[in-house]
């Protein structure tokens, strides 16, 4: 479990990048829901936390590939592979990410 920030410091419609390996992006949608995904677009090396958030979708700032924050699946080309999703919790007003171990590594 990785502390990210205080919930009040992540406004609705915004995101924050944390320096995990690989980097993780945490999003707070306009309706206040929290999601975390691997930060790097699977099409080309671009930070999804710098993309545009609309509902539960984030659009990559480089080539406009879009990903569903709930599933990690791409919803538009040129991305074809999903990004990993991670569980997010809030404890005592602090946002935490439970980063999923990469395939082939220990949890």
Secondary structure, DSSP 8 states (H G I E B T S, - for coil): -EEEEEGGGS-TTEEEEE--SS-EEEEE-TTS-EEEEESB-SSSS-BGGGSEEETTEEE-TTT--EEETTT--EEETT--S---EEEEEEETTEEEEE----TTS--
